[in-house]
Amino acid sequence: MSNWAEYTFHWDDAPLDISPLFADEIPAGKHGFLKTEKDTFTFEDGTKGKFWGVLINSAACFPEHSAADKVARRLAKFGVNMVRLHQFDAEWAAPNIFQFSKGTLLDSTRRLDPESLDRFDYLIHALEKEGIYIFMDLLVYRTFKEKDGLENVADLAPNGAKPYSCFVPELIKLQQEYAEQLLCHVNPYTGKALVDDPGMALVAVTNENDMFNQPFPVTAEPYRTRLLEKFRAWAKENLPGVELPDDYSFDFRNRTPDENILKFYHYVQKAYYDEMSSHLRSIGVKVPIAGNTWSRGLTLPSALRDMDFTCSNVYWDLWGDCGHNKDLAAERKEVFGMVPSKIRLEGKPLVISEWDMVWPNEWRAESPLFVASMGAFQGWGGMNLHTYRYRSSPADCMGGTILGGISYRRNFETFMDPAKFGLFYAASLMYRRGDVAPARQTQVIGLQEKDVFNPLHGMANHNLPNIESMLNCEKHRTEIRLPGRPLPPDAIGPDDPGPAAADEKDVLSDTGELYRNWEKGSGWIDTARTKSVYGKFAPGEKVALKGAEFTFNGGFATITLTSLTGEDLKEARLILITAVGRADNSGTVYNPSHTERISIGHGPVIYEVIESRIRMESSAGKMTLWSIDPDGAYTGEVPSTFKDGIREFELGKSYPSIYYLLSI
């Protein structure tokens, strides 16, 4: 394929609106406060909580009121029902929660800026009105100041004072004070404080912050000496028979500490999460609380054992500007990076707090389909794409061109990206509606004490030493069982390969609905209401699913058939067809391997037209296939035939688009 065309989304509207399919969930909070019930989320009235969301980052958390209304409405139209508010405490952002505009010295972070807070409150109101729940972050990038009452504050890391904020009492008290300021003030637009607002669904104590995974060594005084003293006291009580020399001085920069230090870190970390959770409950927080957003190491899940749910930030090929341009569908050993069930604790919900396959990776259109289908299959509680936007002003993306939606400085922004946000209709319905069935079998990964406190694994970036066992997540539901509980006969340990080890070129879910062939670099999703194919295809290659057949002209593509009427595709009277492959800025230039970006290009956004012949079973009679433009208007009728219950048509030849509607 070599035909590229323009498809520029409007920042303030959407081509289609699927929010009426979720009318019984609007406004957010109508079913009461969210709670956990074993390993799932439910609302007070018994309604199940399932969240397909995005992050809104830094300055974008403070839009003008009129822009907030439009953004909230647009997100709802695309099927979003959660927003994780993130990085709004970052000093580098303008506005941020402590300072609306730059120009004066910010010498303390113990006061919330009133103008920032007003815009923040209104955004929450606008989102909840559209049925979009709030996932509230607390400590992310806060840069603590001397007037906050801290010693040697310049020696603390500017991104949340990690990991000092996990063990320094003064820093913990400041976090508790901030939580009260943020969550207990009354929002004038909702009439409720967040602690009393069922539109706030989830709270995270801190982001990517623990003693096990920080690149910042504990060297700042007096905090290092106090931590050493804390270790001595702990060791005296918990390490009987272990004699520490008088001049013992552990190097807190060591990335592979001994077992005793790892146990101490576990003690410190769990105490921090427990103390913060207890404080949040004391000020009235009623919804589930998570401690952290990492999916790293074997010690961390144990430290999180008493939190209400676990969550994980996961990425694919997130290295430098262009990464390695790796294809998710074509990988066997590294796909675990997007399947973080390895941190899912038995009996607790798991939320993907942020995920992404970042532009300019050419193959990123696979990721929304993969994440949504795996979330439904694994029974995750929610998934949030990082990120929707960073900036508060819409001015840079108006006028029919894109100057920053996909840009060198904003690789993570997705609100204008056809290759990711363009698949949100299909992905949201696939997950929220339950089109993909949950796994039939659960694969338990049993941990022993020696696993939890193994220095080589406890501080590692990966949760299971045997990376290939992550394919088990595509085969069965997976969860971790901590030490002390009996294990089923088929449980595997962290070093065991598991049932997927014999899969040499492909993996099929135990439901038969999800398939991926890493040898070919393609996969499919085959359910009654959603059928999807994704990956690289040879010219003339056919993929046959139940009741649908796709024939490709060759190249990279994702095609999804989605029922918009709730009926199975065979009977559906309105079907959305999404066809997306590669997308980019106009004029972007790369090296031959697409691993180095030479020029970032300019607007408008363009996409590679997908050409494919589709045959599908249908009992709906005469239907018309329309091409849909970014305004939601019909741009032309795509020829189709219907004979003996088979509807046949060809995409990409007449009136190409990324969206087509097949309707009565």
N, C-alpha and C positions, 0 to 999 in steps of 0.2 A: 504494500500500500504506500502511496506517495502523495495522495490527495489531501491537502490540509485546508481547513476552512476556519472562519472566525466564529467563536461562540463566547460572547462577553456577557456574563451574568450582571444583573443590576444589583447594586449593593443594598437597595432598599425594597426589593421585591423578588418574587420567584416565578418561574414559568408555570408551575403547577402548585396546587394547594391540597395536600393530603391530610391537613389537620382535622377536617370533618370526620375522618375515619376514627379519630380518637376523641370525639366530642364528649364522651362520658368521663374524660380525664381532665376537663377544663372547667374552672381554673385550677391551678396547682393548689393542693391542700384540701380539696373538696372531700377526700376520703379519710381525712384525719392525719395524725402524725405517722411517719414511717417508723417501723420497728423491724427487728429481726425475728424470724421464726425458723429455727434450725439454720439451714444454709441458704435461706431465701429472704427477700424483703417482702413485707406485707404492710398495708396501711391498717389503721385502727378498725375500719369496717370490713376487713378481710380481703380487700382488693390486693392483688399481687403487684409489687413494685418492680418495674423493669425500665431501665433508663438508657436511652440512646442520646448521647450528648456531645458537647464541644467545650473547650476552654475558651473563656474570654480573658485576655491577658492584659496586665499592666494598665496603660493609659486607656485602653478600650473599655475598662470597667467604669469609666466616668464620661459617658457621652452626654451631649445635650438631650434634654427630655424628648424632643421630637425625634431625634435619631434613635433613642432607646426604644421608643414605640415601634419604629419601623424595623429595627434589627430583631426585636422580639417576635414581631409578626412574621418576618421572613424565616426565622429559625423554625417557628411552629409549622409553617407551610412545608418546609423540607422534612418534617417528621422528628425534629429535635424536641425532647422533653426534659433535658437536664443541661444546665450550664455550671461548669466548675469555675468559680471566680478565683483567679490565680494571679500572683505576682503584683497585686495592687499595693503591696507594702514596699515595693522596690524604689529606692531613692533615685535610680537612673530614669525612672518613668516620669513623665509629666502629662497629666496630673498623677499623683499617688495619694494614698490615704492620709499621709501626714503633711502634704504640701501640694496645693493646687497648681502653682506655677513657680518656676525657678526665678532667681533674682535676689532672694534674701537667704541668709544662712539658716539652714535647718540644724538647730543645735540640740534638739530633743525629739524623741519619738513617743512621748507620753501624752500627746494631744492629737486628736484627729482633726484634720482641716475641715471646717464647716461646709465650704463649698464642695469639696471632694465628697464629703459624706452625703450631702444633698443629692448629688448626681448618682452616687452609688445606691442610695436608697431608692431613687426613682427607677433605676435600671432593674433592681430586684422587683419592684412593683410591676413594671412593664412585662418582665419575663413571667412572673407568676400569673398575671392576667391571661396569658396565652397558654397556660398549662405547662410551663417550663419550671422545673424544680431547681433549687439552688444547692450546689455542693460547695460548702464554704471552706476555704483554706484559711489557716491562721498564720503560722510562721513559715515564710518562704524566703524573701530576700531582704527583710528588714535590716537596715544598717544602724546598729545601736550607737548612741552618742554619749559623750562624757557627761552631759547634764541629765542623762538617764540614771546617773548614780553609779557608774561602773569605773573600775580601775583599768588603766592601760587599754582603753577601748580601741585605740588605733591598732592594737595587735590582734584584735578579733577579726575574723573573716567578715567581709561586708555582706555576704549572702546568708543572713540569719545567724551569724556567729557560730556556724557549725564547726565542730560538734560541741562547743562549749555550752551552747544553749540547752544541751541534754543533761548537764550535771551541775552547772553553776547556779546556786540558789537565787542570786539576784536576777539572773536572766530568766529563770523560771517564773519568778514573781512578776517580772515585767510582761511576760507572755500572758499570765493570768489576768493582770490588769487590763491589757489590750483586749483580751477575749471579752471581758465585761463591757468595755467601752463599745466594742463592735456589735456584740450580740444582745446586749441588754437595753440599749437605747431604743426608744419607740420610733419606728419609721413613720413619718407623717403621711406617707402615701398609702401604706397598708393599714395604718392604725395599730400595728403590733410591733413589739420587739421580736427579733429573730428567734429568741428562745421560745416565744409563744406563737410562732408562725409556722403552721404545718407545711408551708411552701418551701421551707428549708428542710431538705431531706437528709443531708449527710454533712458531717464535719470531719476534717482531718487536722490533727494536732500540728503536724509539721510536714514539710515536703523534702524528701530525699535527705534525711537528717538522722544519723545514728552514729554510734561509736565504731561500727564495723566497716563502713564503706567510704569514709571521707578522705579526700586527698590532702586535707589540711591537718598537719600534725599538732598535737597538744603541746605547745612550747611556750605559750604566753604565760607570764607570771602576773599575779600570784596563783593563777588558776592551775598551772601544772603541779605546783607544790601541794596545793590543796587536794588535787586528785590523787597524788601519791599518798598523802596522809589518809585519804578515804580508803585507798587500797590496803594500806597497812592495817587499818581497823577492821576492814572486811576480812582480810586474810587471817587475822588473829582468831576470828570467830568461825570462819568457814573452812579454813585449811589446817585442821589440827595435825600436828606433827610436822608441819612444814616450817622450817626455821628460815626466816629472812635475815640476812646479814644487816648489821646496823647501818652500813653505808649503801644498802640496796637502793638503786635508782633506776627504775624501769624506763627504757627509752620509748616514749609514747609515739614515736615516729615509726616504730617497727610494724610493717604491714602483715607479718605473720607471727603474732605473739604466741607465747606458750599457752597451754590449756588453762592454767590458773588465771592468767590475765583475761583470756576469753570469757571465762566464767564471771570474772569481775565486770567486764564490759556488759555482759548479759544482765547482771544484777543492776548496774547503773541504768541501763537502757530501759529495762522493764519498770524500774521505779519511776523514771521520768514519765513514761506513757501512763502509768497508773495514777500518778499524782495529777497530771494534766486532765485525765479523764474524770477523776474524782472532783476536781475543781469545776469542770464544765457542768457536771451534774448538779453541783451545789448552787450554780448560778441559774439553773433552770433549763439547761439543754435537755431535750426529750428524745432527740433522734439518734440514730446510730453514730458512733464515734470510731474513727480509725486513728492509729498512732502514727503511721508513716506511709510513704508511697513507693518504697523500694520493693524490688523482687530479687534480692541479692543475699547470698550466703545462707547457710543452714542454721546459724544461730539466731538471726533476726526473726524468723517465724515463731520461734519459741518465746522470744521477748514480747511478741505481740499477742500471745495466747489469750489474754484476758480482755482484749479490745473487742468491739462489737462486730467488726468486719475487717478484712484485709483488703488492701488495694495495691496496685502496682503500676509503675510507669514503664512502658515497653516501646521499643523503637526497632525499626529495621534499617540497617545500613546507615547508621547515623555517625558518619565520620567525615569531618572537614566540610568543605564546600559542596562537593559532588559525591562524597562517599566512594564506594567502589562500584556503584551502579549495579548492585546485585539484584537478581530477579528472585523474589520471594517464592514463586511457584516452582522454581527450578532447584531449590535448596533442600537437602536432606538434613544435614547436621546442624544447621544454624537457625532453623525455623523456630526453635524454642524462644527466640527473642520476642516473638509476637504471640506466644502461647504461654502466659505466665501462670498456668494452673499449678505450677510447682510451689507457689507460695499460698495456695488455697488450703486453709486449715480445715480439718474435719469439723463439720457443724457450723461453719461461719460463711457468710456470703463473701464473694470476691467481686471487687469493682476494678475495672481498668481505669485508673485515675487519669492516665493520659497514654495515648498511642499515636504513632505516626510512621509513615514511610515517606520521608521528606523530599519535596521538590529540591533538586532537579532529577531525582531517580526516575528513569524512563518508564518503569513498570509499576508505578505507585497505584494505578487504577485497580490493581488486584486487592489492595489492602482493605478497603471498606467491606468488600464481599467476604474476604477471609476472616476478618475480625468479627463481623456481624454473625456469620454462620457458626464460627467457633464459640461465640458468646452464647448463642442459643443452644448449641450442642452441649457445651459444658455447664450451662445453667448459671452463667455469671449474672451478677446483679445489675451491671451497667458497664458501658464503655464510653469514653470521652476522648474525642479527637483533639490533639494539640497541633494547632490552635485555630480559632476562628479569626481573631484579629488582635493586633497589638495597639492600634491607634484609636484615639477617641473621635477624630474628625473624619467624616466621609468624603471630604472635598477632593482627596487624591484619586478617587475612583469614579468620578462622575463624568458625564459628557461622552459616554460610549467608549472610552478607552480605559486601559488599566495602566496606571503609573506605579502602583505599589502592591497590588494584591498578590502577585507572584513576582518577587524582586530579590535582588542580591541580598539585601539586608533583612528580608522577611521570608526566608525559606519555609518557615513554619506556617505562615498565613495560608488559609485554605478557602476563605469565603468566596473567592473568584476562580477556584481551580476546578475545571470540568473533570479532571482525572480522579479527584477525591470527593469534593463536595457534590459533584455531579451525580455520584452514585448514592447519595443520601436517601433519596426516595426508596430505592430498592432495599438498601441496607436496613433502614429504619423499620420498614414493614416486615422484612424477613425476621428481624429480632423481636420487635415489640409485639407483633401479632402472633408470634410463635409458629411461623411457617416452617422453620427447621425444628425437628423433634429433638428432645433431649436424649442424651446417650442412654443406652439400655443397661450398660454395665459400668461399674466404678472400679477403677484401678487404684488401689491404696498404695501409697509410698510410705513405708514405715520407717520412722527414725528411732535410733537408739541414742543413749547419752553420748556414746563415742562419736556419733555422727554430728550431733548438735554442737559439741565442743571440740571438734577436730579443727585445729588451727588452719589447715590447708583448705578446708571447706567453709569454715565459719566466716572468714574474711574475703572469700572469693566473690567474683562478680556473678558467678553462675550458681544456681541453687543445687543442681544435681551434677556430680562429677561426670557421669556418663551422659554426654550431650545427646546421643542418638536416642536415648529413652524418651526424649521429648516428643517423639512421634507417637508415643502412647496417648498423648493429649488429643491427637486427631483420630485415634482409634476408639478410645473409651473416655469416660469422665475420669478425671484424676484429682486426687486430694492427698494432702499430707496428714499422717497420723503421728502425733508427738509421742515421746516415750511415756510408758505407763499404761497404755491401752493394749488389750489383746489384738492381734492382727489376724485377718482372714487368711486362709491357706494360700491364696494367689497373690498376696501382698509382695511387693518388691522393695528392696532396699535402695539407697541412693546410688549404689554402684552396680545395681542389677540392670541388664538391658531391657527387660520387660517384653511384653508380647509383640511389640512392633519391630523387634530386632531382626526378625526374619524377613521383613518387607524390604526387598532389594531395590525396587524402582518406583513403587507406588504405595499408597495407604488408603484404605476404605474404612469409613466410620462403621461402628457396629449397627447403626440404623440403616446403612446402605444409601444414605442421602448425600453424603459428602465424600468426594474423591479427589485425590491429588496425585499426579504422576510427575515426580521431579526429574525423571529421565527425559520426558518430553517438555517439561516446563509448563504444564497446564493442569487445570482441574475443573470440577463442576459441582453444582449444587442442584439436587433434583428432588423437589417437593411438589405437592399438589398445587400450591398457590404461587410458588416462586421456582423458576428454573433459570440457572445461570451457568455460563461457561466463561472461563478466563484463562489467559496465558498466551503462549506462542503457538501458531498453527501453520502447517504446511499448506501450500496452494492445493485446493480441492479437498482438504481434510474434512471429514465428517465426524460430528459428535452426536450420538444418538442417546437421548434421555427418554424417559417414559412419556410418550405423547408429544415429543418435540424433537426435531432434528435440525442441526446447524451445519451448514457447509460454508467454509471460509475460503476467501481468495488468497489467504496467506498473510502472515505478519502477527503483530501483537493486538489482542482485542479482549474486551469484556462485553458480553451481551447478557442482559437479564430480562426475562419476561415476568411481570408482576401483576397479579390480579388486583384491581382497584375496587372490586365490588364485594370482596369477601368470599366469593365463590371460588371453586377450583378453576384453574385456567381453562379447562375444557368447556366449562359452562359460563365463564365470566363474560359479561357484556361490556366491560371496559378494562383494557389491558394496557399497562405502560411498558414500553420497550425502551431500555436504556442501552446505548451502544457507545462505549468510550474506550479509547486506548491511550495513546500518548497525547500529551498537551504541553504547551510551552508558551513563553512570550514570543512575539514576532521578532525575527532577527537574532535569536540567541545562537551563539556559536560555541561549539565544544571541540575538544580534541577527538580523534577517531574512536577512542574507547568510551567516550562520554564520561570520563572520570575527572576532567578538568574543564571548567567553564571559562572560556576566553572572553566572551561578551554576554552580558545579561539580557540584551535585547530591549524591547519596548512593547507597548501595547499596540494592538489589542491581543488578547489571548487567542491562540489558535489550537485546533485539535486535529488529529489525523482521522479522517473519515473511515469508519468501519464498513467494510463491504462483506455481506454475508447473505446467503439464501436460507430462509427458515421455512420449515414445514411443521405444522402443529395441528393436533386434533382439536376439533371444535364442534360443539353442538348448538352454538349461539346463532346460526343462520348468517344472513348477510351482514357484514361489518365493513367499515371503511378504515383504512390506515392513513393517518394524518401525520405529517412532519410538524414539530413544534419548535418555534423560535424562542429566544430568551424572554420575549414579552408574553409568552403563552399563547400566541396566535398560531392558527393553522397556516402553514406556508405552502402546502401543496398536498395532493393526494398521491400516495405511493401505490403503484399498481399491485393488485393482489388477486389471487384466484381462490375459489372455493369449490371443491368437488369431492363427493363421497366422504364428507366429514373431515376433509383435510384442507386447511388453509395454507396457502403458499405465497410468499412474497420475498422481495430482495431489497435489502437495506443498502444505502450508500450510492445508488445509481441515480434515483430521482429524488430531488429535494432532501439532500443529506442533512442530518442533524445528530445530536446525541440523544434526543427524545422523540419518540413516536407514540401516538395514541391509537390503539385499535378499538373502535367503538361501534355499537349498534347505531 
